[in-house]
Amino acid sequence: LDGEADMEIRWGHGEWPGLISQRLTWDKLVPVCSPELMEKSPLLEPEDLVNHPLLHVIGYEEGWGYWLNIMGVDNVDSSVGMQFDTLVSTLRMAELGQGVALARSSMVENMLNEGKLVAPFGQPFRKGIEASESFYLVRRSGAELHGAAVVFFDWLVRQAHLAKNS
């Protein structure tokens, strides 16, 4: 943290020297694509990804290589496809039918419910696999927070836990 910040939201595994972290998200990794892409060339099994462009988010450790490895898929080259600097851009390209994105469940729940995106391979895959990378609220260990910062910190952590349990 810089000298002026009381806290930060960070992406990672939750372990930073000298910082106390509170997890804010509990996502699953879910492949998604447009309904039109599914109509043109159905994705019935993960191996079918070999016929589709993969959409990647730069900076995620748990990308397509990670997911394909867990699924035991070895016919798909996880290094090819288009790369984007944000998940939002990646999801937009998936929505436009440009390929298949590996999404975070919290980011696509509404899009799946609205039919803007679909989760191929059937219902078990819509549930996704647990992601270990998450957003964390962090503050300095041993540092006293000001009153308003304590209220905000506690409120944000409560909201995250309520969302997790709903």
N, C-alpha and C positions, 0 to 999 in steps of 0.2 A: 504494500500500500504506500502511496506517496504521503507526504507529511500532512496534506490537507484533508484526505479522505478518512472518514470513520469506518467505512466498510466498502466492499466491492462485490460485484457478482462476477464469478469466474467459472470458466468451463474446464472440466478435467475430472480427475478421480477423487478430489477432495482432500488431498494431502499436500500442504505447503508449509515449509518450515516457518515457525514463528506465528502461524495463523490458526485461528479457530474457524472451522467451517461447518455450515449447516446445509444439508442437501435440500435443494428446492424442486428438483424434477426426478421422476422415476419413469423413464421412457422405455419403450420396446422398439426394436428395429423392425420396420415393416416395409416390404417392397410395395410400391404403388405405381400405377400408370393410369392413363386416360381410358375411359370406357371404349373409345374409338380404337385405340391401339389393341385392346383385347379382342374387339370384333374382327379386326383385320388379320391378326395373327395371335390366336389364343395362347396364353401362358398357363398350361395345365400342370407342369412340373417345373421345379427350379432349373432343371437342365435346359428348358426351353429358352432361358435367358440368352443362350448362345446366338439366337436369331434377332436379338434386340439390342439397341445401344444402351449402355449403362450410363446413368447420370450420377456424377460424383460430387461430393462437397469437399473442398480442400480443407485440410486441417483436422478432419475427424479420423481418429485412430480406428474406430469401428466402422469401416466402410464396407464396400462390396467384397473385398478379399476376406475380411473377417467373417461376414455373413455366409459367403459361399463355403468357406472352410468348415464352419459349424454345421452347415447343411450337408456336407459331404459331396459337394458338387465340384468335379474336377475338369469338366469340359468347357468351362466358361473362363475366358481370360479377364480377370478383374482389373487389369491395368489399362484396358481400352475404354473409350467412351469420352463424353464431354465432361469437363470439370468446371465447377462454379464456386465462387467464394462465399456463397450463403445458401443455406437450406431453402430459403424462400425462393431464390432464383431457380434452384434445382426443381422444386415442386411446381413452379410455374411452367417450366419446360416439360415436365411430366404431364401436366394438365393439358398442354398444347400438343401432346402426342409425340414428343421428340425422343422418348425413351422411357426407361424404368428407373425410378429413383428409390433409394433406400432411405426411408423417412423415419423420423422420431414420432412415435404415436401421438404425443401431445400436440404436435404441429399439424397432423393430418386427420384427426378424429372428425372434425366438422366437415372437411372436404370429402371424406369417405361417406359420412352420413348424408351429405347433400348430393352425392353421386358425381361430383366433379372429378374424383379419382376413385379407382377401385384397387382392391388388394388381390392380386392374382394368386393362383395355386389353391384356392379354397379357404374355408373358414379357419382352419388351424393356423394358417400363415398370417391371417389378419391379426391374430393375437400377438404375433411377433416374438422375438427373442429379447431377453433382458439386456439393456445397454448398461455398461458400467460408467461410461462418461456421462456427466450430468452438469447442470448448473448448480453452483454453490454460492451461498452468501458467506463472505469471509470478513473477519475482523482480527486485529492484532491480539495475540495472546497476552494477557496481563494488563491490557490497556482498558481504562475506564471509558465507557461511552457516555456522551452527554444525554440528558433526559430524552430529548426528541429522537435521538438516534436509537436509544434503547427501545422506545415505543415502536419505531419503524421496524427495527430488526425483529422484535418479537412478533409483530403483526405479520410481516412477510413470511416468516417461518411458519406461523399458524396457518396462513392462507395456503401455503404449499402443502402442508400436511392434510388440510381439509380436502384439497383437490386430489391428493393421492388416495384418500379413503372414500372418495365419492364415486 
